[in-house]
């Protein structure tokens, strides 16, 4: 009997060792996500640790992390089951970042220069309140019901903000408890659309052509040398990439382990033909962000341009794009702004690149980002999502949008002169975007 018990005990120990061995690397996702998200939420968005734990980090397996907060150092340390400790620090002007093993926390870094000029105009072009405007073409009762319903059963829908703008006027605006027009909300992959816009601006300024080859030195002697900026912007380069968040994959290794996120996609092999191999890749967006640096004389110029040419230019003064340890903007995922400022980004595209009389990118750029990528079945364009393939069957086909994790959306609807922003903590099955868009667009003749 004792021998049998020893065998059973040994078997259990071996099973435990196997489970720990196979799952230990995954703890980086738990502790890394928990630390980074908590740091950004607390030190950038100014939320409490309790609120962040109960809402933003309250899903499995992230809610298994243990958090330690150092207010003085603006640092968060997280661990998973007492293992895989990770530290995130907040850097003023650059946001929060996960530290990697051996990284020197005292290493100096550059920050972007910001400008804010008070403009004596109503929103969206200035700092003043809008004048009350009533449109006979809008069914306000229907619209109010739609917006209210977006917050009903909110333990499931988890909506934080809805903003509807028609002809530059706010028609409806609503926030969940604890949030308002001044609350910073993370756009996640909506940042990809911001990254692409920098390319549109640089092309208008004559500093690049999107059909040019990338010129990446490490690619010069193989087939990747033929990949163009256009291929990257359309996620159609043929480069290998695995965008899976539930385990160890290319994207999780990039976000939680890489010092220089722009290099991860660069190091991947080509497994498909450009223009025939659509594959959604956050690594591609960060490669594009890093690639931008060669168009500027200095790293300071690179940091400043995103704000001077786009973000502060259109008054998105609340926005902050976070950077990695190498100083690249994390163009795939990490940007924060108020709901009203996210709407300004949509309005810039609704007006085909014209912001209050100044043309930031060519009108043709809007057509470019709305052109479906080959093999994407009409769902993806130039770092924007599309409804050309009928993803939302009951909504206008001309919708294009910036989309982010957990249902962050900026919808641009030219046929209705609408911009709709929805921010929250769940998308997919938790929130019916098709019905949401159908009812809002039907409320406007």
TORKOL-4160 file (C-alpha; in steps of 0.2 Angstrom, whole numbers, padded with zeros to 4 digits, m for minus):
445
<pt num="1" X="0000" Y="0000" Z="0000"/>
<pt num="2" X="0014" Y="0012" Z="0005"/>
<pt num="3" X="0022" Y="0008" Z="m0012"/>
<pt num="4" X="0006" Y="0013" Z="m0021"/>
<pt num="5" X="0005" Y="0029" Z="m0012"/>
<pt num="6" X="0023" Y="0033" Z="m0016"/>
<pt num="7" X="0020" Y="0030" Z="m0034"/>
<pt num="8" X="0004" Y="0041" Z="m0034"/>
<pt num="9" X="0013" Y="0055" Z="m0024"/>
<pt num="10" X="0027" Y="0054" Z="m0037"/>
<pt num="11" X="0015" Y="0055" Z="m0051"/>
<pt num="12" X="0007" Y="0070" Z="m0044"/>
<pt num="13" X="0023" Y="0079" Z="m0042"/>
<pt num="14" X="0028" Y="0075" Z="m0060"/>
<pt num="15" X="0011" Y="0082" Z="m0065"/>
<pt num="16" X="0014" Y="0097" Z="m0055"/>
<pt num="17" X="0031" Y="0100" Z="m0062"/>
<pt num="18" X="0024" Y="0098" Z="m0080"/>
<pt num="19" X="0010" Y="0110" Z="m0077"/>
<pt num="20" X="0022" Y="0123" Z="m0070"/>
<pt num="21" X="0035" Y="0120" Z="m0083"/>
<pt num="22" X="0022" Y="0122" Z="m0098"/>
<pt num="23" X="0013" Y="0137" Z="m0090"/>
<pt num="24" X="0027" Y="0147" Z="m0082"/>
<pt num="25" X="0030" Y="0157" Z="m0098"/>
<pt num="26" X="0012" Y="0162" Z="m0099"/>
<pt num="27" X="0014" Y="0170" Z="m0082"/>
<pt num="28" X="0022" Y="0184" Z="m0091"/>
<pt num="29" X="0006" Y="0188" Z="m0099"/>
<pt num="30" X="m0003" Y="0189" Z="m0082"/>
<pt num="31" X="0010" Y="0199" Z="m0073"/>
<pt num="32" X="0015" Y="0210" Z="m0088"/>
<pt num="33" X="m0003" Y="0214" Z="m0093"/>
<pt num="34" X="m0008" Y="0218" Z="m0075"/>
<pt num="35" X="0007" Y="0229" Z="m0071"/>
<pt num="36" X="0007" Y="0239" Z="m0087"/>
<pt num="37" X="m0012" Y="0241" Z="m0088"/>
<pt num="38" X="m0012" Y="0246" Z="m0069"/>
<pt num="39" X="0002" Y="0259" Z="m0072"/>
<pt num="40" X="m0006" Y="0267" Z="m0086"/>
<pt num="41" X="m0023" Y="0268" Z="m0078"/>
<pt num="42" X="m0017" Y="0274" Z="m0061"/>
<pt num="43" X="m0003" Y="0286" Z="m0067"/>
<pt num="44" X="m0009" Y="0292" Z="m0084"/>
<pt num="45" X="m0028" Y="0290" Z="m0083"/>
<pt num="46" X="m0029" Y="0295" Z="m0064"/>
<pt num="47" X="m0040" Y="0281" Z="m0059"/>
<pt num="48" X="m0039" Y="0272" Z="m0042"/>
<pt num="49" X="m0030" Y="0255" Z="m0040"/>
<pt num="50" X="m0047" Y="0248" Z="m0033"/>
<pt num="51" X="m0057" Y="0254" Z="m0049"/>
<pt num="52" X="m0044" Y="0247" Z="m0061"/>
<pt num="53" X="m0043" Y="0231" Z="m0051"/>
<pt num="54" X="m0062" Y="0229" Z="m0051"/>
<pt num="55" X="m0065" Y="0234" Z="m0069"/>
<pt num="56" X="m0050" Y="0235" Z="m0081"/>
<pt num="57" X="m0040" Y="0220" Z="m0074"/>
<pt num="58" X="m0055" Y="0210" Z="m0068"/>
<pt num="59" X="m0055" Y="0196" Z="m0080"/>
<pt num="60" X="m0046" Y="0179" Z="m0080"/>
<pt num="61" X="m0032" Y="0176" Z="m0079"/>
<pt num="62" X="m0026" Y="0194" Z="m0076"/>
<pt num="63" X="m0037" Y="0195" Z="m0060"/>
<pt num="64" X="m0025" Y="0182" Z="m0053"/>
<pt num="65" X="m0011" Y="0194" Z="m0052"/>
<pt num="66" X="m0005" Y="0202" Z="m0036"/>
<pt num="67" X="m0001" Y="0221" Z="m0037"/>
<pt num="68" X="0011" Y="0232" Z="m0027"/>
<pt num="69" X="0010" Y="0251" Z="m0030"/>
<pt num="70" X="0024" Y="0263" Z="m0027"/>
<pt num="71" X="0016" Y="0281" Z="m0028"/>
<pt num="72" X="0033" Y="0290" Z="m0025"/>
<pt num="73" X="0042" Y="0281" Z="m0040"/>
<pt num="74" X="0026" Y="0280" Z="m0050"/>
<pt num="75" X="0029" Y="0261" Z="m0052"/>
<pt num="76" X="0018" Y="0245" Z="m0052"/>
<pt num="77" X="0025" Y="0228" Z="m0048"/>
<pt num="78" X="0014" Y="0213" Z="m0052"/>
<pt num="79" X="0017" Y="0195" Z="m0050"/>
<pt num="80" X="0006" Y="0179" Z="m0054"/>
<pt num="81" X="0004" Y="0166" Z="m0040"/>
<pt num="82" X="0020" Y="0174" Z="m0032"/>
<pt num="83" X="0030" Y="0171" Z="m0048"/>
<pt num="84" X="0036" Y="0180" Z="m0063"/>
<pt num="85" X="0037" Y="0197" Z="m0055"/>
<pt num="86" X="0036" Y="0212" Z="m0068"/>
<pt num="87" X="0038" Y="0230" Z="m0065"/>
<pt num="88" X="0030" Y="0245" Z="m0075"/>
<pt num="89" X="0035" Y="0263" Z="m0073"/>
<pt num="90" X="0027" Y="0279" Z="m0078"/>
<pt num="91" X="0037" Y="0291" Z="m0088"/>
<pt num="92" X="0029" Y="0309" Z="m0090"/>
<pt num="93" X="0026" Y="0312" Z="m0108"/>
<pt num="94" X="0029" Y="0294" Z="m0114"/>
<pt num="95" X="0017" Y="0285" Z="m0103"/>
<pt num="96" X="0019" Y="0268" Z="m0094"/>
<pt num="97" X="0031" Y="0254" Z="m0100"/>
<pt num="98" X="0036" Y="0237" Z="m0094"/>
<pt num="99" X="0054" Y="0235" Z="m0089"/>
<pt num="100" X="0064" Y="0221" Z="m0095"/>
<pt num="101" X="0077" Y="0211" Z="m0086"/>
<pt num="102" X="0093" Y="0221" Z="m0084"/>
<pt num="103" X="0086" Y="0237" Z="m0091"/>
<pt num="104" X="0093" Y="0253" Z="m0083"/>
<pt num="105" X="0078" Y="0263" Z="m0075"/>
<pt num="106" X="0089" Y="0278" Z="m0074"/>
<pt num="107" X="0093" Y="0279" Z="m0092"/>
<pt num="108" X="0089" Y="0296" Z="m0099"/>
<pt num="109" X="0075" Y="0298" Z="m0112"/>
<pt num="110" X="0068" Y="0311" Z="m0123"/>
<pt num="111" X="0050" Y="0316" Z="m0122"/>
<pt num="112" X="0039" Y="0325" Z="m0135"/>
<pt num="113" X="0036" Y="0343" Z="m0135"/>
<pt num="114" X="0018" Y="0348" Z="m0134"/>
<pt num="115" X="0009" Y="0364" Z="m0139"/>
<pt num="116" X="m0008" Y="0370" Z="m0134"/>
<pt num="117" X="m0016" Y="0386" Z="m0141"/>
<pt num="118" X="m0033" Y="0391" Z="m0134"/>
<pt num="119" X="m0044" Y="0393" Z="m0149"/>
<pt num="120" X="m0060" Y="0404" Z="m0148"/>
<pt num="121" X="m0071" Y="0393" Z="m0157"/>
<pt num="122" X="m0084" Y="0380" Z="m0152"/>
<pt num="123" X="m0080" Y="0361" Z="m0151"/>
<pt num="124" X="m0073" Y="0352" Z="m0161"/>
<pt num="125" X="m0062" Y="0366" Z="m0168"/>
<pt num="126" X="m0060" Y="0376" Z="m0152"/>
<pt num="127" X="m0062" Y="0376" Z="m0133"/>
<pt num="128" X="m0079" Y="0384" Z="m0132"/>
<pt num="129" X="m0096" Y="0375" Z="m0130"/>
<pt num="130" X="m0107" Y="0372" Z="m0144"/>
<pt num="131" X="m0122" Y="0382" Z="m0148"/>
<pt num="132" X="m0138" Y="0372" Z="m0146"/>
<pt num="133" X="m0143" Y="0366" Z="m0163"/>
<pt num="134" X="m0159" Y="0356" Z="m0168"/>
<pt num="135" X="m0159" Y="0346" Z="m0184"/>
<pt num="136" X="m0176" Y="0342" Z="m0192"/>
<pt num="137" X="m0168" Y="0327" Z="m0200"/>
<pt num="138" X="m0164" Y="0319" Z="m0183"/>
<pt num="139" X="m0176" Y="0308" Z="m0173"/>
<pt num="140" X="m0170" Y="0313" Z="m0156"/>
<pt num="141" X="m0181" Y="0301" Z="m0147"/>
<pt num="142" X="m0175" Y="0286" Z="m0156"/>
<pt num="143" X="m0157" Y="0292" Z="m0154"/>
<pt num="144" X="m0159" Y="0294" Z="m0136"/>
<pt num="145" X="m0166" Y="0277" Z="m0134"/>
<pt num="146" X="m0152" Y="0269" Z="m0143"/>
<pt num="147" X="m0138" Y="0278" Z="m0133"/>
<pt num="148" X="m0147" Y="0274" Z="m0117"/>
<pt num="149" X="m0149" Y="0255" Z="m0122"/>
<pt num="150" X="m0130" Y="0255" Z="m0125"/>
<pt num="151" X="m0128" Y="0256" Z="m0106"/>
<pt num="152" X="m0142" Y="0245" Z="m0101"/>
<pt num="153" X="m0137" Y="0228" Z="m0093"/>
<pt num="154" X="m0120" Y="0236" Z="m0092"/>
<pt num="155" X="m0112" Y="0222" Z="m0082"/>
<pt num="156" X="m0113" Y="0213" Z="m0099"/>
<pt num="157" X="m0111" Y="0227" Z="m0112"/>
<pt num="158" X="m0098" Y="0237" Z="m0101"/>
<pt num="159" X="m0100" Y="0253" Z="m0111"/>
<pt num="160" X="m0090" Y="0267" Z="m0104"/>
<pt num="161" X="m0094" Y="0281" Z="m0117"/>
<pt num="162" X="m0105" Y="0284" Z="m0132"/>
<pt num="163" X="m0103" Y="0300" Z="m0142"/>
<pt num="164" X="m0113" Y="0304" Z="m0158"/>
<pt num="165" X="m0108" Y="0319" Z="m0169"/>
<pt num="166" X="m0118" Y="0325" Z="m0184"/>
<pt num="167" X="m0113" Y="0339" Z="m0195"/>
<pt num="168" X="m0099" Y="0343" Z="m0182"/>
<pt num="169" X="m0113" Y="0345" Z="m0169"/>
<pt num="170" X="m0114" Y="0333" Z="m0154"/>
<pt num="171" X="m0131" Y="0325" Z="m0155"/>
<pt num="172" X="m0129" Y="0313" Z="m0140"/>
<pt num="173" X="m0116" Y="0310" Z="m0127"/>
<pt num="174" X="m0117" Y="0298" Z="m0112"/>
<pt num="175" X="m0104" Y="0291" Z="m0099"/>
<pt num="176" X="m0105" Y="0277" Z="m0087"/>
<pt num="177" X="m0103" Y="0281" Z="m0068"/>
<pt num="178" X="m0086" Y="0287" Z="m0064"/>
<pt num="179" X="m0082" Y="0293" Z="m0082"/>
<pt num="180" X="m0085" Y="0310" Z="m0090"/>
<pt num="181" X="m0080" Y="0320" Z="m0105"/>
<pt num="182" X="m0063" Y="0323" Z="m0097"/>
<pt num="183" X="m0059" Y="0304" Z="m0094"/>
<pt num="184" X="m0044" Y="0297" Z="m0103"/>
<pt num="185" X="m0049" Y="0280" Z="m0112"/>
<pt num="186" X="m0037" Y="0268" Z="m0120"/>
<pt num="187" X="m0039" Y="0266" Z="m0138"/>
<pt num="188" X="m0029" Y="0250" Z="m0140"/>
<pt num="189" X="m0028" Y="0245" Z="m0158"/>
<pt num="190" X="m0037" Y="0261" Z="m0163"/>
<pt num="191" X="m0019" Y="0267" Z="m0162"/>
<pt num="192" X="m0015" Y="0258" Z="m0178"/>
<pt num="193" X="m0026" Y="0270" Z="m0187"/>
<pt num="194" X="m0016" Y="0285" Z="m0179"/>
<pt num="195" X="0000" Y="0277" Z="m0185"/>
<pt num="196" X="m0006" Y="0276" Z="m0203"/>
<pt num="197" X="m0012" Y="0294" Z="m0203"/>
<pt num="198" X="0006" Y="0299" Z="m0199"/>
<pt num="199" X="0011" Y="0291" Z="m0216"/>
<pt num="200" X="m0003" Y="0300" Z="m0225"/>
<pt num="201" X="0003" Y="0317" Z="m0218"/>
<pt num="202" X="0021" Y="0313" Z="m0223"/>
<pt num="203" X="0016" Y="0308" Z="m0240"/>
<pt num="204" X="0006" Y="0325" Z="m0242"/>
<pt num="205" X="0022" Y="0334" Z="m0237"/>
<pt num="206" X="0032" Y="0325" Z="m0250"/>
<pt num="207" X="0043" Y="0316" Z="m0238"/>
<pt num="208" X="0038" Y="0298" Z="m0243"/>
<pt num="209" X="0028" Y="0288" Z="m0256"/>
<pt num="210" X="0018" Y="0273" Z="m0249"/>
<pt num="211" X="0022" Y="0262" Z="m0264"/>
<pt num="212" X="0041" Y="0264" Z="m0260"/>
<pt num="213" X="0050" Y="0249" Z="m0254"/>
<pt num="214" X="0054" Y="0249" Z="m0235"/>
<pt num="215" X="0073" Y="0250" Z="m0237"/>
<pt num="216" X="0075" Y="0240" Z="m0221"/>
<pt num="217" X="0093" Y="0235" Z="m0221"/>
<pt num="218" X="0091" Y="0218" Z="m0214"/>
<pt num="219" X="0079" Y="0213" Z="m0229"/>
<pt num="220" X="0091" Y="0219" Z="m0243"/>
<pt num="221" X="0097" Y="0202" Z="m0247"/>
<pt num="222" X="0081" Y="0192" Z="m0247"/>
<pt num="223" X="0064" Y="0192" Z="m0254"/>
<pt num="224" X="0058" Y="0204" Z="m0241"/>
<pt num="225" X="0067" Y="0218" Z="m0250"/>
<pt num="226" X="0052" Y="0219" Z="m0261"/>
<pt num="227" X="0040" Y="0223" Z="m0247"/>
<pt num="228" X="0032" Y="0241" Z="m0249"/>
<pt num="229" X="0025" Y="0253" Z="m0236"/>
<pt num="230" X="0009" Y="0250" Z="m0244"/>
<pt num="231" X="0010" Y="0231" Z="m0241"/>
<pt num="232" X="0013" Y="0235" Z="m0223"/>
<pt num="233" X="m0001" Y="0247" Z="m0221"/>
<pt num="234" X="m0013" Y="0235" Z="m0228"/>
<pt num="235" X="m0007" Y="0221" Z="m0217"/>
<pt num="236" X="m0003" Y="0212" Z="m0233"/>
<pt num="237" X="0016" Y="0209" Z="m0233"/>
<pt num="238" X="0016" Y="0190" Z="m0232"/>
<pt num="239" X="0027" Y="0191" Z="m0216"/>
<pt num="240" X="0024" Y="0178" Z="m0203"/>
<pt num="241" X="0015" Y="0183" Z="m0188"/>
<pt num="242" X="0004" Y="0176" Z="m0174"/>
<pt num="243" X="m0009" Y="0187" Z="m0166"/>
<pt num="244" X="m0015" Y="0177" Z="m0152"/>
<pt num="245" X="m0017" Y="0184" Z="m0134"/>
<pt num="246" X="m0022" Y="0169" Z="m0124"/>
<pt num="247" X="m0005" Y="0161" Z="m0124"/>
<pt num="248" X="0013" Y="0164" Z="m0129"/>
<pt num="249" X="0013" Y="0171" Z="m0147"/>
<pt num="250" X="0022" Y="0184" Z="m0157"/>
<pt num="251" X="0011" Y="0198" Z="m0151"/>
<pt num="252" X="0012" Y="0193" Z="m0133"/>
<pt num="253" X="0031" Y="0191" Z="m0133"/>
<pt num="254" X="0032" Y="0208" Z="m0142"/>
<pt num="255" X="0020" Y="0218" Z="m0129"/>
<pt num="256" X="0027" Y="0210" Z="m0114"/>
<pt num="257" X="0045" Y="0205" Z="m0117"/>
<pt num="258" X="0053" Y="0217" Z="m0131"/>
<pt num="259" X="0063" Y="0232" Z="m0127"/>
<pt num="260" X="0061" Y="0238" Z="m0146"/>
<pt num="261" X="0044" Y="0233" Z="m0152"/>
<pt num="262" X="0048" Y="0239" Z="m0170"/>
<pt num="263" X="0060" Y="0224" Z="m0172"/>
<pt num="264" X="0049" Y="0209" Z="m0168"/>
<pt num="265" X="0040" Y="0209" Z="m0185"/>
<pt num="266" X="0056" Y="0214" Z="m0194"/>
<pt num="267" X="0064" Y="0198" Z="m0189"/>
<pt num="268" X="0050" Y="0187" Z="m0196"/>
<pt num="269" X="0052" Y="0177" Z="m0212"/>
<pt num="270" X="0041" Y="0179" Z="m0227"/>
<pt num="271" X="0029" Y="0165" Z="m0228"/>
<pt num="272" X="0017" Y="0172" Z="m0241"/>
<pt num="273" X="0016" Y="0184" Z="m0256"/>
<pt num="274" X="0013" Y="0202" Z="m0254"/>
<pt num="275" X="m0004" Y="0208" Z="m0259"/>
<pt num="276" X="m0010" Y="0190" Z="m0257"/>
<pt num="277" X="m0008" Y="0186" Z="m0239"/>
<pt num="278" X="m0018" Y="0197" Z="m0228"/>
<pt num="279" X="m0014" Y="0194" Z="m0209"/>
<pt num="280" X="m0018" Y="0206" Z="m0195"/>
<pt num="281" X="m0002" Y="0210" Z="m0186"/>
<pt num="282" X="0001" Y="0222" Z="m0172"/>
<pt num="283" X="0020" Y="0219" Z="m0176"/>
<pt num="284" X="0017" Y="0226" Z="m0193"/>
<pt num="285" X="0010" Y="0242" Z="m0185"/>
<pt num="286" X="0025" Y="0244" Z="m0173"/>
<pt num="287" X="0037" Y="0240" Z="m0187"/>
<pt num="288" X="0029" Y="0255" Z="m0196"/>
<pt num="289" X="0031" Y="0266" Z="m0181"/>
<pt num="290" X="0049" Y="0262" Z="m0180"/>
<pt num="291" X="0051" Y="0264" Z="m0199"/>
<pt num="292" X="0045" Y="0282" Z="m0197"/>
<pt num="293" X="0061" Y="0287" Z="m0188"/>
<pt num="294" X="0071" Y="0287" Z="m0204"/>
<pt num="295" X="0061" Y="0301" Z="m0211"/>
<pt num="296" X="0067" Y="0313" Z="m0197"/>
<pt num="297" X="0084" Y="0321" Z="m0193"/>
<pt num="298" X="0083" Y="0316" Z="m0175"/>
<pt num="299" X="0073" Y="0305" Z="m0163"/>
<pt num="300" X="0066" Y="0321" Z="m0155"/>
<pt num="301" X="0059" Y="0326" Z="m0172"/>
<pt num="302" X="0051" Y="0309" Z="m0173"/>
<pt num="303" X="0043" Y="0311" Z="m0156"/>
<pt num="304" X="0037" Y="0329" Z="m0159"/>
<pt num="305" X="0030" Y="0326" Z="m0176"/>
<pt num="306" X="0015" Y="0314" Z="m0171"/>
<pt num="307" X="0009" Y="0329" Z="m0160"/>
<pt num="308" X="0013" Y="0344" Z="m0170"/>
<pt num="309" X="0007" Y="0337" Z="m0187"/>
<pt num="310" X="m0008" Y="0328" Z="m0180"/>
<pt num="311" X="m0013" Y="0326" Z="m0162"/>
<pt num="312" X="m0011" Y="0344" Z="m0156"/>
<pt num="313" X="m0014" Y="0351" Z="m0173"/>
<pt num="314" X="m0032" Y="0345" Z="m0172"/>
<pt num="315" X="m0034" Y="0349" Z="m0153"/>
<pt num="316" X="m0032" Y="0331" Z="m0147"/>
<pt num="317" X="m0023" Y="0338" Z="m0132"/>
<pt num="318" X="m0028" Y="0325" Z="m0120"/>
<pt num="319" X="m0020" Y="0311" Z="m0131"/>
<pt num="320" X="m0004" Y="0302" Z="m0126"/>
<pt num="321" X="0004" Y="0289" Z="m0136"/>
<pt num="322" X="0015" Y="0278" Z="m0125"/>
<pt num="323" X="0032" Y="0273" Z="m0131"/>
<pt num="324" X="0042" Y="0257" Z="m0128"/>
<pt num="325" X="0059" Y="0256" Z="m0120"/>
<pt num="326" X="0068" Y="0260" Z="m0136"/>
<pt num="327" X="0058" Y="0276" Z="m0138"/>
<pt num="328" X="0047" Y="0270" Z="m0152"/>
<pt num="329" X="0028" Y="0275" Z="m0151"/>
<pt num="330" X="0019" Y="0258" Z="m0148"/>
<pt num="331" X="0009" Y="0261" Z="m0164"/>
<pt num="332" X="m0001" Y="0245" Z="m0162"/>
<pt num="333" X="m0009" Y="0247" Z="m0146"/>
<pt num="334" X="m0005" Y="0261" Z="m0133"/>
<pt num="335" X="m0014" Y="0277" Z="m0135"/>
<pt num="336" X="m0026" Y="0286" Z="m0123"/>
<pt num="337" X="m0038" Y="0301" Z="m0125"/>
<pt num="338" X="m0055" Y="0308" Z="m0120"/>
<pt num="339" X="m0070" Y="0302" Z="m0130"/>
<pt num="340" X="m0072" Y="0319" Z="m0137"/>
<pt num="341" X="m0054" Y="0319" Z="m0143"/>
<pt num="342" X="m0056" Y="0302" Z="m0151"/>
<pt num="343" X="m0071" Y="0309" Z="m0160"/>
<pt num="344" X="m0060" Y="0323" Z="m0167"/>
<pt num="345" X="m0049" Y="0310" Z="m0175"/>
<pt num="346" X="m0065" Y="0303" Z="m0184"/>
<pt num="347" X="m0070" Y="0320" Z="m0189"/>
<pt num="348" X="m0053" Y="0323" Z="m0198"/>
<pt num="349" X="m0057" Y="0308" Z="m0209"/>
<pt num="350" X="m0075" Y="0313" Z="m0211"/>
<pt num="351" X="m0069" Y="0329" Z="m0218"/>
<pt num="352" X="m0056" Y="0320" Z="m0229"/>
<pt num="353" X="m0041" Y="0327" Z="m0220"/>
<pt num="354" X="m0047" Y="0345" Z="m0219"/>
<pt num="355" X="m0046" Y="0352" Z="m0202"/>
<pt num="356" X="m0055" Y="0369" Z="m0201"/>
<pt num="357" X="m0048" Y="0375" Z="m0218"/>
<pt num="358" X="m0031" Y="0366" Z="m0217"/>
<pt num="359" X="m0028" Y="0351" Z="m0227"/>
<pt num="360" X="m0017" Y="0338" Z="m0216"/>
<pt num="361" X="m0017" Y="0324" Z="m0229"/>
<pt num="362" X="m0023" Y="0323" Z="m0246"/>
<pt num="363" X="m0042" Y="0319" Z="m0249"/>
<pt num="364" X="m0036" Y="0303" Z="m0259"/>
<pt num="365" X="m0029" Y="0296" Z="m0243"/>
<pt num="366" X="m0046" Y="0293" Z="m0236"/>
<pt num="367" X="m0050" Y="0283" Z="m0252"/>
<pt num="368" X="m0033" Y="0274" Z="m0249"/>
<pt num="369" X="m0037" Y="0268" Z="m0231"/>
<pt num="370" X="m0055" Y="0263" Z="m0237"/>
<pt num="371" X="m0049" Y="0252" Z="m0251"/>
<pt num="372" X="m0051" Y="0234" Z="m0246"/>
<pt num="373" X="m0035" Y="0224" Z="m0244"/>
<pt num="374" X="m0034" Y="0209" Z="m0256"/>
<pt num="375" X="m0040" Y="0193" Z="m0247"/>
<pt num="376" X="m0047" Y="0202" Z="m0232"/>
<pt num="377" X="m0065" Y="0199" Z="m0239"/>
<pt num="378" X="m0069" Y="0218" Z="m0238"/>
<pt num="379" X="m0066" Y="0220" Z="m0219"/>
<pt num="380" X="m0049" Y="0229" Z="m0219"/>
<pt num="381" X="m0041" Y="0243" Z="m0228"/>
<pt num="382" X="m0026" Y="0254" Z="m0224"/>
<pt num="383" X="m0025" Y="0251" Z="m0205"/>
<pt num="384" X="m0044" Y="0255" Z="m0204"/>
<pt num="385" X="m0058" Y="0242" Z="m0203"/>
<pt num="386" X="m0072" Y="0242" Z="m0216"/>
<pt num="387" X="m0090" Y="0238" Z="m0219"/>
<pt num="388" X="m0088" Y="0235" Z="m0237"/>
<pt num="389" X="m0090" Y="0217" Z="m0235"/>
<pt num="390" X="m0105" Y="0218" Z="m0224"/>
<pt num="391" X="m0098" Y="0215" Z="m0207"/>
<pt num="392" X="m0112" Y="0225" Z="m0201"/>
<pt num="393" X="m0126" Y="0220" Z="m0213"/>
<pt num="394" X="m0139" Y="0232" Z="m0207"/>
<pt num="395" X="m0128" Y="0247" Z="m0207"/>
<pt num="396" X="m0121" Y="0258" Z="m0221"/>
<pt num="397" X="m0108" Y="0250" Z="m0232"/>
<pt num="398" X="m0097" Y="0265" Z="m0232"/>
<pt num="399" X="m0093" Y="0264" Z="m0214"/>
<pt num="400" X="m0075" Y="0263" Z="m0210"/>
<pt num="401" X="m0068" Y="0263" Z="m0192"/>
<pt num="402" X="m0053" Y="0263" Z="m0180"/>
<pt num="403" X="m0056" Y="0248" Z="m0169"/>
<pt num="404" X="m0048" Y="0243" Z="m0153"/>
<pt num="405" X="m0048" Y="0228" Z="m0141"/>
<pt num="406" X="m0063" Y="0227" Z="m0129"/>
<pt num="407" X="m0075" Y="0236" Z="m0141"/>
<pt num="408" X="m0066" Y="0253" Z="m0143"/>
<pt num="409" X="m0073" Y="0261" Z="m0159"/>
<pt num="410" X="m0072" Y="0277" Z="m0169"/>
<pt num="411" X="m0085" Y="0275" Z="m0184"/>
<pt num="412" X="m0084" Y="0287" Z="m0198"/>
<pt num="413" X="m0100" Y="0286" Z="m0209"/>
<pt num="414" X="m0099" Y="0299" Z="m0224"/>
<pt num="415" X="m0116" Y="0295" Z="m0231"/>
<pt num="416" X="m0124" Y="0301" Z="m0215"/>
<pt num="417" X="m0111" Y="0314" Z="m0210"/>
<pt num="418" X="m0109" Y="0305" Z="m0194"/>
<pt num="419" X="m0095" Y="0301" Z="m0182"/>
<pt num="420" X="m0099" Y="0288" Z="m0168"/>
<pt num="421" X="m0088" Y="0284" Z="m0154"/>
<pt num="422" X="m0091" Y="0269" Z="m0142"/>
<pt num="423" X="m0078" Y="0265" Z="m0128"/>
<pt num="424" X="m0080" Y="0251" Z="m0116"/>
<pt num="425" X="m0073" Y="0235" Z="m0109"/>
<pt num="426" X="m0081" Y="0222" Z="m0121"/>
<pt num="427" X="m0084" Y="0220" Z="m0139"/>
<pt num="428" X="m0089" Y="0204" Z="m0149"/>
<pt num="429" X="m0104" Y="0195" Z="m0142"/>
<pt num="430" X="m0105" Y="0207" Z="m0127"/>
<pt num="431" X="m0110" Y="0222" Z="m0138"/>
<pt num="432" X="m0121" Y="0221" Z="m0154"/>
<pt num="433" X="m0113" Y="0234" Z="m0165"/>
<pt num="434" X="m0124" Y="0230" Z="m0180"/>
<pt num="435" X="m0140" Y="0235" Z="m0171"/>
<pt num="436" X="m0131" Y="0250" Z="m0162"/>
<pt num="437" X="m0126" Y="0257" Z="m0179"/>
<pt num="438" X="m0142" Y="0252" Z="m0188"/>
<pt num="439" X="m0153" Y="0261" Z="m0176"/>
<pt num="440" X="m0142" Y="0277" Z="m0174"/>
<pt num="441" X="m0140" Y="0279" Z="m0193"/>
<pt num="442" X="m0159" Y="0276" Z="m0195"/>
<pt num="443" X="m0162" Y="0290" Z="m0183"/>
<pt num="444" X="m0154" Y="0302" Z="m0195"/>
<pt num="445" X="m0162" Y="0304" Z="m0212"/>
